[in-house]
C-alpha cells in the first residue's frame, strides 16, 4: 500500500485491507472521517473536497486497479468513502439514527446493486483481455455515486413520510 500514493488513497488509508467486509469497513471509516471533519468545513469547502476527492480518487482507483490487475478490486474503498461523505454532506444536520439509516441503506445499495446501481456497475466493467484504464477507474467511482443517489432518494421519501 505504501509504495504508491494512489494506493494509499484508493485503499482507504488501510481500511480496504480488512480481511472481512472491506467495503463496510471503508464506509465506516468514511463516516468517522466525515464526523471528524464536518465541524471545520463550510458547505462550499465540502463541495470542493467532494469534487477534488472524485477527480483525485478517479486517478487513484485507476492506478491501483492497474497495479492489482483487477478492474474493480474489493480492497479499493475510496469510492465508498467519497459516496458516504456525499450522503452525509447532503443529509446533515441529522441525528445518529438518520446517519445509521444512511449507512445501512448505502451498504445495501452498494452490496446488492439493485436496479440502477447494477446498471452503473456493469457500464464500465472491463471485458476479459481489455486493459484496465481510466474507464474502469470511473466505473469504480460511478456505481457508488449511483448507490449514494438511491440512498438519498429513499431517505428523502422516508423523511417526507415520517415528518
N, C-alpha and C positions, 0 to 999 in steps of 0.2 A: 504494500500500500504506500509506503513512504518513498518509493523510487521515482514517483512522478506526481506532480501537484494535481493532475486531473484525477488520479486515483483517490487521493485524499478527499477531494470533494465528492466525487461520484459514489464512493463507498461510505458516504455519510460520516466522515471523520471516525470510521471504525465501526459504526453501528450496523453497517451492512455485512460485516463479517460474523455476525451472530450465527451460531450453528443451527438455531431454530428460529423460524419466522423472521428473517431479516427485514422484510417489508414492514412488519408490525413494529419491530424494534426501531427501524428508521423513522417510522411515523411517530412513535413515542418520543424519539429524540427531537424530531421536528416540533412537536407540541411543546416539549420542555424548553427548547431553544426559543420558540416564539414567546412563551410566557416570560422568559428572562429579558428578551429584547423589547417587548411590546411597550413598556412604560417609557422607554427612552427615544422612541422614534415617532415622528408625526405621521399622519396618513400619507402625505406626499413622499416622505422618506421611505415608508414601507412600499409604496408603489415603485420607487426606484430600486429598492432591494429586490423586489419580485422580478422586475424586468431584467436587471443585471443578473440575478440568480438564474433566470431562464436562459439567457444568452450564454453565460459562462458555463452553466450546467449542461447545455446542449453540447458544447465543446468537450467538457469533462466526461460526459456519458459516452460520447462518440469515441474519444480516445481510449477510455477504459474498456469499452466493449471490444475495440480493436485489439488491445493488449491481451484481453482474456480470450479472444477468438469466438465470442458468443454474441449474437445480435442484441439480446436483452437479458443479461445475467441477473439472477435474483439478488446478488450482492450489491448491485447498483441501486442505491436508495435515495439519491439526491432528488429524484422525481417525486417520491413520497414526501420528503421533507418540504420541498417547494410547494407541492399541492396542499399540504396541511397548513403551511404558512398562508397561502392564498385563502383557504377556507376560513381560518381564524381571523385573518385581517378583515374579511367582509362580515364575519359573524359578530365580532367584538363591538361593544362590551357584551359579554354573555356569561351566564352562570357556569359553574363547573359541570352541571348536568347537561347543559346545551353543548358545551365543549366535548364532553364524553360522547354525546349522541353524534356529534360531527365526526369524532374519531371512529366510532363504530360503523357509521354509515360509509365513511370513506374507505375503511378497510373492507367492508362488504363489496362496494363497487369495484375497488381495485383488485381484490382477490377473485371474485366470482365473474367479473366482467360481463354483466348483463347488457343486452341491447347496444346502445351507442358506445359503451366502453369497450365491448368486444370488437365492434367495428373499428374503433380507433386503434386498438391493439393490433389488429390484422393489417391495417392500412400500410404500415411502414416496415413490416417484417421482411427480413432478408429471405430470399429463396435459396434452397441448397446450392452451394457453389458461388453465390453472389458475395462480393467483397463487402465487408461492413464499412459503412461510410456515414456521412452526415445525415442521410435519410433515416438510417436506423437510430442514430442518436436523437433525432427529432421524435421518432416513434417512441423511444423510451420515455420521453417527457410528455408526449401528447396524450397518451391514454390516461395518464394520471390527472392531467388537466381536465379531461372529459369526466373522469370519476369525481373530481372536485366539483365540477359544474352540476353533476347529478346529485351530489351530496347537498350542495347549496339549494338546489331546487326542492328537494324533499324537506329540508329544514325550513325553507320559506313557506311551503304549504303547511307544514306542521305548526309553525308559528301563527299562521292565519286561522287555522282550525282551533288551536288551543287558546288564543287570546281574544 
